């Protein structure tokens, strides 16, 4: 796949204006930015372009319109200014201030524009219609670099629009993701699928025939798809059950499902077997019996893909599942890919060296889409 896409080696950027799409989307808690590796990952690409005397402009997003974390990139800029030399940020994306700042940018300097999703045309991209983000910015640049693998499963303007008008390539983060997947024996890999978005996992199940350990909220979702009434969780995931359950039932022979699950009772963790449901409580983690069963599968695997947390890790009692699974994978001799920004946070919290894993990816949904489809919207645009 990499051979079909240009990388930084294939372009000459000296004194050229280069638009770089990065993904620095981060957790925002109580209005404050939580620093993570996603903020520092693009530095390799940025510094390489600086060293080559490019005029670097960064385009990034934070949150989704209507969400609490849909904010300006000013906190991100405050964090990055100590990491990047000759760095500045401007509270504009396509207006006069942004255009002037881009036009006057010096070689080796870096400019971060504000949240690209502040521009409505970012999320409403249609290649057959004029797009303000593209028409305003594309004429100002010589090259476009996509270094946002983790956002490249979405056909947004900043991902798929610019390559139609500018010579394009991928950055070092994007390149690293593709190289890691090439090392994974996908055909024989054990998939451990967790997190809170069953739709991503279902897409992977639909297109692959691997053995799967159902983790996170995906575990209860699979059980409910098979007809188990878990109580409150059925009501919470009613829409997903209606839309996706059939795919789970059609692939049930490949999916190992939980035999017990953890809920909160009187402020403490309580593991309940599936026979003890339904209960009027949310499910927060895998049960210990299930974890023992999953660890045995991990020990037998020769290749492992882990996506998404097993439980509600901001509550210590319910980080047990994620901790046990990650430690088991760290001890495995298999080639392993660990994905998702929240997972990386847990690895750091548990003080597990990243070197214990084959590759730790900052991407969650995009990597799942790539494994399912063999490509991404952003990759197709670059071709």
C-alpha positions as CSV (number, residue, x, y, z in Angstrom):
1,X,0.0,0.0,0.0
2,X,2.8,2.5,0.9
3,X,4.4,1.9,-2.5
4,X,1.4,3.5,-4.1
5,X,1.4,6.6,-2.0
6,X,4.1,9.4,-1.9
7,X,5.9,10.0,1.4
8,X,8.1,12.9,2.5
9,X,11.0,11.4,0.6
10,X,9.2,11.9,-2.6
11,X,8.6,15.7,-2.5
12,X,10.9,18.7,-2.4
13,X,9.5,21.3,0.1
14,X,12.2,23.9,0.5
15,X,10.7,27.4,0.7
16,X,7.3,25.8,-0.3
17,X,4.0,26.3,1.5
18,X,2.9,22.9,2.9
19,X,-0.5,22.3,4.4
20,X,-0.4,19.4,6.9
21,X,-3.5,17.7,8.2
22,X,-2.7,16.4,11.7
23,X,-4.9,14.8,14.4
24,X,-4.4,16.4,17.8
25,X,-7.9,15.8,18.9
26,X,-7.6,15.2,22.7
27,X,-9.6,14.6,25.8
28,X,-11.1,17.7,27.4
29,X,-12.1,17.4,31.0
30,X,-13.8,20.3,32.8
31,X,-12.8,22.5,30.0
32,X,-9.1,21.6,30.2
33,X,-6.9,19.8,27.6
34,X,-5.5,16.5,28.8
35,X,-2.0,16.2,27.2
36,X,-1.5,12.9,25.4
37,X,0.8,11.3,22.8
38,X,-1.6,12.3,20.1
39,X,-0.4,15.9,20.6
40,X,3.2,15.0,20.2
41,X,3.0,12.3,17.5
42,X,3.0,14.7,14.6
43,X,6.2,16.5,15.8
44,X,8.4,14.2,13.7
45,X,6.7,15.2,10.5
46,X,6.6,18.9,11.5
47,X,10.2,19.1,12.5
48,X,11.4,17.3,9.4
49,X,9.5,19.8,7.2
50,X,11.0,22.6,9.3
51,X,14.5,21.3,8.8
52,X,13.8,21.2,5.1
53,X,12.9,24.9,5.3
54,X,9.2,24.4,4.4
55,X,6.6,26.9,5.4
56,X,4.3,24.7,7.5
57,X,0.6,25.3,8.1
58,X,-1.2,22.8,10.4
59,X,-4.9,21.9,10.0
60,X,-6.6,20.0,12.8
61,X,-9.9,19.4,14.5
62,X,-11.2,19.1,18.1
63,X,-14.5,17.5,19.0
64,X,-17.7,17.5,17.0
65,X,-20.2,20.3,16.6
66,X,-22.6,20.3,19.6
67,X,-20.3,18.3,21.9
68,X,-18.7,19.7,25.1
69,X,-15.2,19.2,23.6
70,X,-15.9,21.2,20.5
71,X,-13.5,24.0,21.3
72,X,-10.9,26.3,19.9
73,X,-7.3,24.9,19.4
74,X,-5.9,27.6,21.7
75,X,-5.2,25.0,24.5
76,X,-3.4,22.8,22.0
77,X,-1.4,25.7,20.8
78,X,-0.3,26.6,24.4
79,X,0.9,23.0,24.8
80,X,2.7,22.8,21.4
81,X,4.5,26.2,21.6
82,X,7.1,24.7,23.9
83,X,7.6,21.7,21.6
84,X,7.9,23.5,18.2
85,X,10.3,26.3,17.4
86,X,9.1,29.3,15.4
87,X,5.5,28.4,16.2
88,X,2.4,30.5,16.1
89,X,-1.4,30.0,16.3
90,X,-4.2,32.1,14.9
91,X,-7.9,32.1,15.8
92,X,-9.0,31.7,12.2
93,X,-9.2,29.1,9.5
94,X,-10.2,30.6,6.1
95,X,-10.7,34.3,6.9
96,X,-8.5,37.3,6.2
97,X,-6.4,36.8,9.3
98,X,-5.6,33.2,8.3
99,X,-4.8,34.1,4.7
100,X,-2.5,37.0,5.7
101,X,-0.7,34.8,8.2
102,X,-0.2,32.1,5.6
103,X,1.1,34.6,3.0
104,X,3.7,36.0,5.3
105,X,4.9,32.8,6.9
106,X,8.7,32.3,6.7
107,X,10.6,29.2,5.8
108,X,11.1,26.9,8.8
109,X,8.1,28.5,10.6
110,X,4.9,26.7,11.7
111,X,1.4,28.1,11.8
112,X,-1.5,26.3,13.5
113,X,-5.0,27.3,12.2
114,X,-8.0,27.0,14.4
115,X,-10.4,24.1,14.6
116,X,-11.1,23.1,11.0
117,X,-14.6,21.9,12.0
118,X,-15.5,25.6,12.8
119,X,-15.9,25.7,9.0
120,X,-19.2,24.0,8.1
121,X,-17.9,22.8,4.7
122,X,-15.4,20.6,6.5
123,X,-18.1,18.1,7.4
124,X,-20.3,18.7,4.4
125,X,-17.9,17.8,1.6
126,X,-19.3,17.1,-1.8
127,X,-16.8,16.9,-4.6
128,X,-19.4,18.1,-7.1
129,X,-20.0,21.4,-5.2
130,X,-17.8,24.3,-4.3
131,X,-16.2,24.0,-0.9
132,X,-15.1,27.1,1.0
133,X,-12.4,25.3,2.9
134,X,-10.8,24.1,-0.3
135,X,-11.4,27.1,-2.5
136,X,-9.9,29.5,0.1
137,X,-6.9,27.5,1.2
138,X,-5.8,25.2,-1.7
139,X,-4.5,28.1,-4.0
140,X,-2.2,29.2,-1.2
141,X,-0.2,26.0,-1.0
142,X,2.3,24.0,-3.0
143,X,1.8,20.7,-1.2
144,X,-0.7,18.8,1.0
145,X,0.5,16.3,3.6
146,X,-2.0,13.9,5.3
147,X,-0.5,12.9,8.7
148,X,-3.9,12.2,10.3
149,X,-4.4,8.4,9.7
150,X,-6.8,8.3,12.7
151,X,-9.2,10.7,10.9
152,X,-8.8,9.3,7.4
153,X,-11.7,7.0,7.5
154,X,-14.0,10.0,7.2
155,X,-14.6,11.7,3.8
156,X,-14.2,15.2,5.2
157,X,-12.9,18.1,3.1
158,X,-9.6,18.4,4.9
159,X,-9.0,14.6,4.3
160,X,-10.2,14.0,0.8
161,X,-10.6,17.4,-0.8
162,X,-7.1,18.9,-0.9
163,X,-5.5,15.9,-2.8
164,X,-7.7,16.8,-5.8
165,X,-6.0,20.2,-6.1
166,X,-2.5,19.8,-4.6
167,X,0.5,17.4,-5.0
168,X,0.1,15.2,-1.9
169,X,1.9,12.8,0.3
170,X,1.6,11.2,3.8
171,X,3.5,12.2,6.9
172,X,5.5,10.0,9.3
173,X,2.6,9.1,11.6
174,X,0.5,7.9,8.7
175,X,3.4,6.0,7.3
176,X,4.1,4.3,10.6
177,X,0.5,3.1,10.9
178,X,0.6,1.5,7.4
179,X,4.0,-0.2,8.1
180,X,2.7,-1.6,11.4
181,X,-0.4,-3.2,9.8
182,X,1.8,-4.8,7.1
183,X,3.6,-6.7,9.9
184,X,0.3,-8.0,11.4
185,X,-0.7,-11.4,10.2
186,X,-4.3,-10.2,9.7
187,X,-5.6,-13.5,8.4
188,X,-4.7,-15.4,11.6
189,X,-4.9,-12.6,14.1
190,X,-6.9,-12.8,17.3
191,X,-9.1,-9.7,17.4
192,X,-9.9,-8.3,20.9
193,X,-12.6,-5.7,20.2
194,X,-13.8,-3.4,23.0
195,X,-14.7,0.3,23.3
196,X,-18.1,1.9,23.3
197,X,-18.8,1.9,19.5
198,X,-20.2,-1.5,18.4
199,X,-20.6,-0.2,14.8
200,X,-16.8,-0.1,14.2
201,X,-16.4,-3.6,15.5
202,X,-19.3,-4.9,13.5
203,X,-17.7,-3.6,10.3
204,X,-14.6,-5.6,11.0
205,X,-16.6,-8.7,11.8
206,X,-18.6,-8.4,8.6
207,X,-15.5,-8.3,6.4
208,X,-13.1,-10.7,8.2
209,X,-13.4,-14.3,9.5
210,X,-11.0,-14.0,12.5
211,X,-11.7,-15.3,16.0
212,X,-12.9,-12.5,18.2
213,X,-13.0,-11.8,21.9
214,X,-15.9,-9.5,22.6
215,X,-14.7,-6.9,25.1
216,X,-15.9,-3.5,26.5
217,X,-19.5,-2.6,25.8
218,X,-19.2,-4.8,22.7
219,X,-19.3,-7.9,24.9
220,X,-22.8,-7.1,26.3
221,X,-23.9,-6.0,22.9
222,X,-23.0,-9.4,21.4
223,X,-24.9,-11.1,24.3
224,X,-28.0,-9.0,23.7
225,X,-27.8,-9.6,20.0
226,X,-28.1,-13.3,20.8
227,X,-31.3,-12.7,22.8
228,X,-30.0,-12.2,26.3
229,X,-31.9,-9.7,28.3
230,X,-29.3,-7.7,30.4
231,X,-31.9,-5.2,31.7
232,X,-30.9,-1.5,31.6
233,X,-28.1,-2.1,29.0
234,X,-30.7,-3.3,26.5
235,X,-32.5,0.0,26.7
236,X,-29.3,2.0,26.4
237,X,-28.2,0.2,23.3
238,X,-31.6,-0.2,21.7
239,X,-30.8,1.5,18.4
240,X,-27.5,-0.4,17.9
241,X,-29.3,-3.7,18.6
242,X,-31.9,-2.9,16.0
243,X,-29.3,-1.9,13.3
244,X,-26.5,-4.4,13.9
245,X,-27.6,-7.5,15.8
246,X,-28.2,-9.6,12.7
247,X,-24.5,-9.4,11.7
248,X,-23.5,-10.7,15.2
249,X,-26.0,-13.6,15.0
250,X,-24.6,-14.5,11.5
251,X,-21.1,-14.7,12.9
252,X,-21.7,-16.1,16.4
253,X,-19.4,-19.1,15.9
254,X,-16.3,-16.9,15.7
255,X,-17.2,-14.6,18.6
256,X,-16.2,-15.6,22.2
257,X,-18.6,-13.7,24.5
258,X,-18.5,-12.9,28.2
259,X,-19.8,-15.4,30.8
260,X,-19.9,-12.7,33.5
261,X,-20.0,-8.9,33.7
262,X,-19.3,-6.3,36.3
263,X,-21.8,-3.7,37.6
264,X,-21.8,-1.2,40.4
265,X,-23.7,-2.2,43.6
266,X,-23.7,-0.1,46.7
267,X,-20.7,1.9,45.3
268,X,-18.6,-1.3,44.8
269,X,-17.8,-3.6,41.9
270,X,-20.0,-6.7,41.7
271,X,-19.4,-9.5,39.1
272,X,-22.6,-11.2,37.9
273,X,-22.9,-14.3,35.8
274,X,-25.1,-13.9,32.7
275,X,-27.7,-16.1,34.4
276,X,-28.1,-13.4,37.1
277,X,-29.3,-10.8,34.6
278,X,-31.4,-8.8,33.8
279,X,-30.5,-6.0,36.3
280,X,-31.4,-2.4,36.3
281,X,-27.7,-1.3,36.2
282,X,-25.2,-0.3,33.6
283,X,-22.4,-2.7,32.7
284,X,-18.9,-1.3,33.5
285,X,-16.4,-4.1,32.9
286,X,-15.9,-7.8,32.0
287,X,-16.2,-10.3,34.8
288,X,-13.2,-12.2,36.3
289,X,-14.4,-15.6,34.8
290,X,-14.5,-14.0,31.4
291,X,-11.1,-12.5,31.8
292,X,-9.6,-15.9,32.7
293,X,-11.1,-17.3,29.5
294,X,-9.8,-14.5,27.4
295,X,-6.3,-14.7,28.8
296,X,-6.1,-18.3,27.7
297,X,-7.0,-17.3,24.2
298,X,-4.3,-14.6,24.2
299,X,-1.7,-17.1,25.3
300,X,-2.5,-19.3,22.3
301,X,-2.5,-16.4,19.7
302,X,0.3,-15.8,17.3
303,X,-0.9,-12.4,16.2
304,X,-3.1,-10.0,18.2
305,X,-5.1,-6.8,17.4
306,X,-6.5,-5.1,20.5
307,X,-8.9,-2.2,20.1
308,X,-10.8,-0.3,22.8
309,X,-10.9,-0.5,26.6
310,X,-12.6,-3.4,28.4
311,X,-14.3,-1.3,31.0
312,X,-15.0,2.1,32.5
313,X,-11.4,2.9,33.4
314,X,-12.0,6.2,35.1
315,X,-13.3,4.1,38.0
316,X,-10.5,2.1,39.5
317,X,-12.7,-0.9,40.3
318,X,-13.7,-1.2,36.6
319,X,-10.2,-0.9,35.1
320,X,-9.5,-4.5,36.1
321,X,-10.5,-6.0,32.7
322,X,-8.3,-3.6,30.7
323,X,-5.4,-4.1,33.0
324,X,-5.5,-7.9,32.9
325,X,-5.9,-8.0,29.1
326,X,-3.1,-5.5,28.4
327,X,-0.7,-7.3,30.8
328,X,-1.5,-10.7,29.2
329,X,-0.8,-9.2,25.7
330,X,2.4,-7.6,27.0
331,X,3.6,-11.0,28.1
332,X,2.6,-12.7,24.8
333,X,5.2,-13.7,22.2
334,X,2.8,-12.8,19.4
335,X,3.1,-9.7,17.2
336,X,0.6,-7.3,18.7
337,X,-1.0,-4.0,17.7
338,X,-2.7,-2.0,20.4
339,X,-5.0,0.8,19.2
340,X,-6.9,3.8,20.5
341,X,-5.9,6.9,22.4
342,X,-7.7,5.9,25.5
343,X,-5.8,2.6,25.5
344,X,-2.5,4.4,25.3
345,X,-3.5,6.4,28.3
346,X,-4.1,3.2,30.2
347,X,-0.8,1.7,29.1
348,X,1.0,4.8,30.5
349,X,-1.1,4.7,33.7
350,X,-0.2,1.0,34.2
351,X,3.4,1.8,33.4
352,X,3.7,-1.0,30.8
353,X,6.6,-0.1,28.5
354,X,5.4,0.4,24.9
355,X,8.3,-1.8,23.8
356,X,6.3,-4.8,25.2
357,X,3.9,-4.4,22.3
358,X,4.6,-4.7,18.5
359,X,3.0,-1.4,17.8
360,X,0.9,1.1,19.8
361,X,-1.4,3.0,17.5
362,X,-3.1,6.3,18.3
363,X,-5.9,5.3,15.9
364,X,-9.1,3.5,16.9
365,X,-11.9,3.6,14.4
366,X,-9.7,4.3,11.4
367,X,-7.5,1.3,12.0
368,X,-10.5,-0.9,12.3
369,X,-11.9,0.4,9.1
370,X,-8.6,-0.2,7.4
371,X,-8.4,-3.8,8.6
372,X,-12.0,-4.3,7.5
373,X,-11.8,-2.6,4.1
374,X,-8.1,-2.7,3.2
375,X,-8.2,1.1,2.6
376,X,-9.5,4.4,3.9
377,X,-11.2,7.4,2.2
378,X,-8.0,9.4,2.9
379,X,-5.9,6.8,1.2
380,X,-8.1,6.6,-1.9
381,X,-7.9,10.4,-2.2
382,X,-4.1,10.3,-2.1
383,X,-3.9,7.7,-4.8
